[in-house]
Amino acid sequence: MRVATVDGLVTLFYDRSKELFNQELSREWWNAYCDNDGNSNDDDWKEWDISDECREYWRQRISWQQIIVTDGVTEIPDSTFYNCWNIQRVIFADTVVRIEYQAFSDCRSLVYIKLSINLEYIGMWAFFLCNLSSVFIPSSCRVIRNDAFASNENLSIFSVPQHTELGRDMIQFAALAKSSPFQLRRDGWYEREVNDDMNTWIKNMNHDEVFSLHRACASFQPLKQVLYNIIQEKGLKAFKVKNDVGITPSQYLKENPYTELTEKEIIHDYLMKLMGEVE
């Protein structure tokens, strides 16, 4: 593994040549965290009563801002990047087939992930308490366990294949969940029996015309004609006005890792079509 600066971010090239999570050192840090009233600012922990080994362990973990998983890695083990709160982006090699239990849990700065197109399994709490706004699950994915994307408060697009098995509380406390037809309990959770219905809604929400922009946004390869139809109906302002789940097509097109189509190209082609210059 090596560390370098890429796009201005301290980047770890993860090749699994070393196991990154140390349970004993992590426990030592958390005990000190609790002893200091939950104070976890970047500098305050340096004064805590912890071993030099623990201090160096933690210094490395909070230094990473981007993770690039290299070709050949097939699995991200349990807790590998747990609580690495400064990671902003993760790009997975297409050799990755499994992301295990809480692998990126509590990476609170994580706003962007590009998943492997061959990914098969996402473990419980894998991306719990991150800051993702859009997630595109590849068609290869068979299983996503409980709470895998819960507590991503800004999550507005969650595209998942029909055949993927979903666990409980998949997008709990996410912006998208607030658009669902299901009522929360007073403690902010759904009733257990609601989860199956919630998962069905997640997989089928794009059939609802209320979410027509989400449907276009959630496509792995969005069809130009679909976007033309939205422009025809709503005008070019459709690319500036937020839809019911709080995201615009232009925001999506800049972030969707599966499309090569840009907003500018769509609008240009559409205008050319109106002028009869393209078929």
N, C-alpha and C positions, 0 to 999 in steps of 0.2 A: 504494500500500500504506500501511496505517496500523497503529499499535500502540495498544492500549487494554487496560485491565484488565477481564476478563470472568470471573465466578465466582471472583474472587480470583487469577486466573492472568494473567500478562503474555501478551497474545494478539496475534499477527500476523494481520491479514486479508490473505491472499495473493491478489493479483489478476494476477500476472505482469507488472506494469508495470515491474518491474526484475528482472534476473537476479541471484539471491542468491549463487550459488556462484562464487567467484573461485579458479581453480586455482593461480595464482601465490601469492596470499596464504595459501591453504590449505597449500601446500607449505612456505612460509616458517614457518608455525606448527608444522607437523609436524617440520621440521628442528630447531626449537628444542625441541620436545617430546622428541625423541630425545636431544638434547644434554643435557637435564636428567633423564636416566634415566627417561623415561616418567612424569614427574610432571605430572599434569593437574588438580590441585585447582583449585577456582574462583578462588582468590586467588594461588597460586604463579606462575601464568603471567604475572602482571602485572609481575614482576621480570625476565622473560626479555629477552634481547637481540634484540628484533624492532622493526620499524618502527612508527611511530605509526599508519600506515594499517592495518597488520596487527593491531595492538592494538585499534583501533576495530572492525575487521571481526569479530574474534573476540568482543569484548564484546557486540556485537549478537547474534551467533549463539547465545551461551549465555544470553542474557537471555530468549529466547522460551520460554514454558511451554505454550502452546497455539497451534495453527495452525487457522484457519478459512479454507478455500479458497472463494473467493466464486464466485457464479454467473457463467458465461461462460468460466471457465478449463477447458480441455479436456485439458491435459497437465501433469504435474509433471516437469520435465526432469531429466536425469542429475544426481545428487549435490546437488540443491537444498538439502536439509536434512541432508546428510551430517554426522554427528558433532555435531549440535546436541543435546548430551546432557541438556539440561533440559526438552525438550519432553515433556509428559505426555499430551496429547490432540491428535488430528487429526480434524477434521470436514470431509469432502469435499463440495463441491457436486455435485449430480447431473449436472452437465455434464461432469465429469471422465471421460474414457474411457481414459487411459493414465497409468500411474505408471512412470517410466523407471528405468534402472540406478541402484542404490544411493541412490535419492531420499531415503530415511529411514534409511539404514544407520547403525548405531551411535548411534541415538537411545535410549540405554540406559534412560531414564526413561519411555519411551513405553508406556503401559499400556492405552490405548483408542484405537481407530480406528472411525469410521463411514464406510464406503466408499460411493462413488457407486453408485446402483442401475443405472447405465448403464456401469459400468466394463468394459472389454474386455481390458485387458492390464496385467500386473504384471511389471516387469523383474527381472533378476537382482539379488539382494542388496537388493531394494527395502526390505525391513524386517528385514534381517539384524542380529542382536545388539540387538534391542529387548527390551521386557519385557512383551509381550502375553500375555494369558492366554486370550483367545478371539478367533477370527477367523471372520467370516461372509462368504464370497465370493458376490457376487450372481450370478444365473443368466446375466447378460449376459457374464460373463467367459469369454473364449476361451482365453487362454494365461497361464500363470504360469511364469516362467523359474527356472533353477537357484538354490537357496539363498535363495529370496525371503523365507522366514520361518524360516530356520535360526537356531539359537542364541538362540531365545526360550525360555529354560529353563522358564518357567511356563506355556507354551502347552498347554492341556488340551482345548480345543475348537477343531477346525478343520473347518468345514463348507464343502464344495466341491462344485459340480455335477458330474454324471457326465461331461458333455461337455467339461469344461475340460481342456486339455492341460497336464500338469504336468511340470516339469523335474526334475533330479536334486536329491537331498538337500533336499527341500521343507521338512521340519520336523526336520531334524537337530538333536540335542541338546535337543529339546523334551520336556516331561513326557509328552505324548501318544505320542511315538515309543517311549518306554520300555515302553508297553503293547503294542507291536506284537509279532508272533511271530518277528521276524527278529533274528538275532544280529549284534552289532557286532564289528568287528575290534578288535585290541588298541589301535589308535590312536583308537578311538571312532567310526570311520566305518563305513558299510555298504559291502559289496562293490558294485562298479558294477552287476553283473548283478542285484542285489537291488532296485534302484531302481524298475523297472517293477512288480515285485510289491508293493513298499511303496506306490506310488501307487495301485495297485488296492485295496490294503487301506484306505488313507485314504478312498477313495471309497465303499467298501462296508462299513466297520466297523459302520455303524448297523444292518446286517442281523443282527449277532451279538447275541444276548440279553444277553451280558455287558455290552454297551454300551447297554442300553435307556434309561438316563437320558441318556446322551450323545445318543441319537437324538431324545429329546424336546427336549433343550437345543438341538440343532442345527437344528431346524425353523425356517424363516423365519417361519411363522405357526403356532406350536404349537397342535395341536388340544386343546381342553379334555378330550375323552374319553380321549386318550392319557394325559394327566396324571392324570385320574381313575383310570384303570386301574392306574397306578403306585402311587397312594395306596391303592387297594383291596388291592393285592398287598403293599405294603411299609409301609402306614400313613403317618401324617403325618410320621413320623421320616424319610421319604424326602427331606424338604425340609431336613433338618439333617445327615444322614449323608452323607459324601462317597462318590461311586461309585468305580468302578475307575480312572477317569482323574483323580480328585482334585478333582471339582467338584460342587456341589450345584445342583439346579434353582433354588433361591432365588438363588444367586450369579448364575446365568445370566439369570434374569428381570430382574435389576437392570441388566444390561449389554447384552443383546441389542438392537441398535438397530432391529430389524424388528418387534418385538412391542409391543402396547399392554396386554398382559395382565400383571397383577401377581400376585405370590404370594398376597397377601391375598385378592384377588378369586377366585382359583382355589379356595383352601381354603374361603372363605365359600360359594361356589356349590356346592361339593361337599357341605358339611355341610347346606345347604338341600335338596339333592337327597336326601340320606339321610333327612331328615325329611319328605320328600314335598311340600315347598313349591315345588319347581320341577320341570319335566319333564326 
